[in-house]
Amino acid sequence: MSKIVIRDFTPADFEGLSEVWQLTNLGNPARGDNLQIIMQSIAMGGKLLVAVDESNKVIGTNWMTFDGRRIHLHHFGVHPDYQRKGIGKMLTRESLRFVKIKGYQVKLEVHRNNLPAINLYKQFGFQYLGDYDVYIIRNLSKIEA
Ligand SMILES: CC(C)(COP(=O)(O)OP(=O)(O)OC[C@H]1O[C@@H](n2cnc3c(N)ncnc32)[C@H](O)[C@@H]1OP(=O)(O)O)[C@@H](O)C(=O)NCCC(=O)NCCS
């Protein structure tokens, strides 16, 4: 495999990153994850790591947002052509380095059937938290206020 580098996201990566998100089903437009949101999350103390190949093409991503209390790990994906080559592990290792330096607990959501991701998270020490379901309000017009 060609040389893979893990580095911080820059705005020039957005197109390549969006492609990886589409291919790995992380890029649902309903989530509203655009460049402005990404840059805002980084300014607030988060970090978006990308894996790039020798030609600087984005082939993996791992996004950590920080809310002042915890780090939330999401948008973890590796381009399908590059999966099962250890890039997910590289991204996770680098992400947890950031978590440790920052000094806050790290949390994530994963679908219960997503065994590739669950296997990987467990290898790195993540523990199942319990039978929680996940709720969200996407459409703010649903809020009666
Ligand atoms: C999860 C994902 C990022 C893993 O990336 P990857 O680069 O393929 O992972 P690696 O090659 O570093 O593999 C690391 C570990 O993941 C697990 N794993 C990866 N693919 C797997 C598969 N198809 N089946 C079972 N375990 C798998 C294994 O434990 C593996 O370690 P091992 O090779 O020592 O057994 C990748 O499968 C992906 O992009 N999936 C789609 C997006 C997604 O679901 N993201 C997670 C959202 S919570």
The ligand as an SDF file (V2000), in Angstrom:
LIG
                    3D

 48 50  0  0  0  0  0  0  0  0999 V2000
  -15.2690    1.0010   10.4230 C   0  0  0  0  0  0  0  0  0  0  0  0
  -14.2260    1.3570    9.3750 C   0  0  0  0  0  0  0  0  0  0  0  0
  -13.8620    2.8350    9.4880 C   0  0  0  0  0  0  0  0  0  0  0  0
  -12.9560    0.4990    9.6440 C   0  0  0  0  0  0  0  0  0  0  0  0
  -11.9200    0.9680    8.7890 O   0  0  0  0  0  0  0  0  0  0  0  0
  -10.7780   -0.0020    8.2120 P   0  0  0  0  0  0  0  0  0  0  0  0
   -9.7030    0.8680    7.6610 O   0  0  0  0  0  0  0  0  0  0  0  0
  -11.3690   -0.9930    7.3130 O   0  0  0  0  0  0  0  0  0  0  0  0
  -10.2790   -0.7100    9.5680 O   0  0  0  0  0  0  0  0  0  0  0  0
   -8.8960   -1.4950    9.7760 P   0  0  0  0  0  0  0  0  0  0  0  0
   -8.4070   -2.0840    8.5210 O   0  0  0  0  0  0  0  0  0  0  0  0
   -7.9550   -0.5810   10.5050 O   0  0  0  0  0  0  0  0  0  0  0  0
   -9.3800   -2.6590   10.7620 O   0  0  0  0  0  0  0  0  0  0  0  0
   -9.3520   -2.4640   12.1440 C   0  0  0  0  0  0  0  0  0  0  0  0
  -10.2360   -3.4650   12.8510 C   0  0  0  0  0  0  0  0  0  0  0  0
  -11.6120   -3.2180   12.5270 O   0  0  0  0  0  0  0  0  0  0  0  0
  -12.3100   -4.4600   12.5360 C   0  0  0  0  0  0  0  0  0  0  0  0
  -12.8700   -4.6640   11.2000 N   0  0  0  0  0  0  0  0  0  0  0  0
  -12.6730   -3.8940   10.1010 C   0  0  0  0  0  0  0  0  0  0  0  0
  -13.4010   -4.3770    9.0800 N   0  0  0  0  0  0  0  0  0  0  0  0
  -14.0630   -5.4450    9.5410 C   0  0  0  0  0  0  0  0  0  0  0  0
  -14.9800   -6.3590    8.9490 C   0  0  0  0  0  0  0  0  0  0  0  0
  -15.3590   -6.2470    7.6650 N   0  0  0  0  0  0  0  0  0  0  0  0
  -15.4810   -7.3310    9.7340 N   0  0  0  0  0  0  0  0  0  0  0  0
  -15.1250   -7.4480   11.0320 C   0  0  0  0  0  0  0  0  0  0  0  0
  -14.2460   -6.6080   11.6420 N   0  0  0  0  0  0  0  0  0  0  0  0
  -13.7210   -5.6380   10.9060 C   0  0  0  0  0  0  0  0  0  0  0  0
  -11.3350   -5.5440   12.8970 C   0  0  0  0  0  0  0  0  0  0  0  0
  -11.3740   -5.6910   14.3000 O   0  0  0  0  0  0  0  0  0  0  0  0
  -10.0120   -4.9170   12.4790 C   0  0  0  0  0  0  0  0  0  0  0  0
   -8.9410   -5.3840   13.1930 O   0  0  0  0  0  0  0  0  0  0  0  0
   -8.1810   -6.7470   12.7110 P   0  0  0  0  0  0  0  0  0  0  0  0
   -7.8430   -6.5370   11.2630 O   0  0  0  0  0  0  0  0  0  0  0  0
   -7.0030   -6.7910   13.6240 O   0  0  0  0  0  0  0  0  0  0  0  0
   -9.1680   -7.8350   12.9100 O   0  0  0  0  0  0  0  0  0  0  0  0
  -14.7240    1.0270    7.9310 C   0  0  0  0  0  0  0  0  0  0  0  0
  -15.2380   -0.2870    7.9150 O   0  0  0  0  0  0  0  0  0  0  0  0
  -15.8070    1.9840    7.3980 C   0  0  0  0  0  0  0  0  0  0  0  0
  -15.5060    3.0370    6.8410 O   0  0  0  0  0  0  0  0  0  0  0  0
  -17.0760    1.5840    7.5610 N   0  0  0  0  0  0  0  0  0  0  0  0
  -18.2060    2.4200    7.0230 C   0  0  0  0  0  0  0  0  0  0  0  0
  -18.4460    3.6450    7.8750 C   0  0  0  0  0  0  0  0  0  0  0  0
  -18.7920    3.2820    9.3010 C   0  0  0  0  0  0  0  0  0  0  0  0
  -19.6250    2.4330    9.5600 O   0  0  0  0  0  0  0  0  0  0  0  0
  -18.1650    3.9850   10.2640 N   0  0  0  0  0  0  0  0  0  0  0  0
  -18.4060    3.8230   11.6700 C   0  0  0  0  0  0  0  0  0  0  0  0
  -19.5360    4.6890   12.0930 C   0  0  0  0  0  0  0  0  0  0  0  0
  -19.8270    4.5470   13.8380 S   0  0  0  0  0  0  0  0  0  0  0  0
  1  2  1  0
  2  3  1  0
  2  4  1  0
  2 36  1  0
  4  5  1  0
  5  6  1  0
  6  7  2  0
  6  8  1  0
  6  9  1  0
  9 10  1  0
 10 11  2  0
 10 12  1  0
 10 13  1  0
 13 14  1  0
 14 15  1  0
 15 16  1  0
 15 30  1  0
 16 17  1  0
 17 18  1  0
 17 28  1  0
 18 19  1  0
 18 27  1  0
 19 20  2  0
 20 21  1  0
 21 22  1  0
 21 27  2  0
 22 23  1  0
 22 24  2  0
 24 25  1  0
 25 26  2  0
 26 27  1  0
 28 29  1  0
 28 30  1  0
 30 31  1  0
 31 32  1  0
 32 33  2  0
 32 34  1  0
 32 35  1  0
 36 37  1  0
 36 38  1  0
 38 39  2  0
 38 40  1  0
 40 41  1  0
 41 42  1  0
 42 43  1  0
 43 44  2  0
 43 45  1  0
 45 46  1  0
 46 47  1  0
 47 48  1  0
M  END
$$$$
